[in-house]
């Protein structure tokens, strides 16, 4: 049996842009992806702190150091520019792995700078 646990989290990211007419995904500064232990094309849940919307999509890397968080495709109907979001990724772990697992979490400020790592 495997247990589903939080693997990675980007907390309080500010959406910098939306592009409705684009195949759906979420573009994130590749340095932020690395810092959170997230991979290009990894499945994520995005929770919008401002309006409560939640959606599942996948990640694409944005320019390193750009601090961009871009909502692409139909999700732009649910999440708007300047909204604050949480990006969550989950993994499956054995019970033994679960006992010692620690998720990789980064917390951002309003400029998408990393202010803490948990």
N, C-alpha and C positions, 0 to 999 in steps of 0.2 A: 504494500500500500504506500502511496505517496501522499504528502501533505502539501497543499498550496499555500505558499507564504509570500509576503512582500519581498521582492528582490531588489528593486531600485525605486527611488522617488526623487523627483524634482519638485520642491515645495515652493509655492508662491511665485511662479514664473509669470511675467507680464507679456501678454500677447502683443507683438509689435506690428502685425499685419495679418490680413486675411485675403485669400484669393479664392473666390467662389468657383470660378470656371477653371478648375484644375483637378486632375485625378486625385482623389482624397488621400490625405495623410497629414502628418504634423512635422513641419521642418523645425529643427532645433539646432542651434549653434553646436557644431561638432565637439568643441571643447567642453560644453556642458554635458553632452552625451557621455564623453569619456569620464568626466568627473563623477557622474552618477552610475557608471558601469552599464550604460545602455548601448545597444548596437543598432546600426542602420537596419531598417526594415523590421525591427522588433515590434511585436504587438504591445500596445499600451492602452490604458484607460486614462482619459483626460476628464478631470472634474473641474468645472468652472465655479470658483468661489463666489463670483458676483451674482450668478443667476441659478445655480444649482444643477445645471445641465451636466450630464455625464455621457461620454461616448467612447467607443472602442475604435482605434485606428492603428496605424503603424508609423514608425519614425523614418524620416529621411534627414540626412545631415545637411545643415546650413553652413555657410561660410564660417570657418573657425575664427573665434574672437569677435564675431559680428553681434553677439548677444541677441540674435533673432529667434523669435518663437512665432512661426507662421502657421496659421490654420488654413489648410488647403482643402478645397472641394466642398461638398455639401455640409460639412461640419461648420462652415462659415455662417450658416443659418442659426447655429446654436451658440457659437462662441464668437465674440466681437473683439476688434482691436481695443487694447487697453484693459481687457478683462484679465483677472488674475486666475491662474489655473494651477492644478496639481497634476503631474504626470506620474502614473503608477505602472510598474511592471511587476509581474508575479512569476514565480518559478515553482517547480515541483521538486520536493526534497524527500529523501527517505526519512523515517522517524529519527534515525541516528544523526543525520545531517541537520534536521530541524532543531535538535537540541542545542546546537552551537551556532546556527545560522544568524548572521547579523545583516540586515539590509543596508545597502549603500544609499544614503540620503544626503542631498544637498538642499540648502535653503537659500533662496535668492532675495535680493532687495528689489525695489521698484525699477531699477536699471538693469536687472538680470545679472548682477554681480553676485558671486557666491559669497554669502556672509557667514555661513557655518556648514560644517559637515558632521553628520551624525552617524 
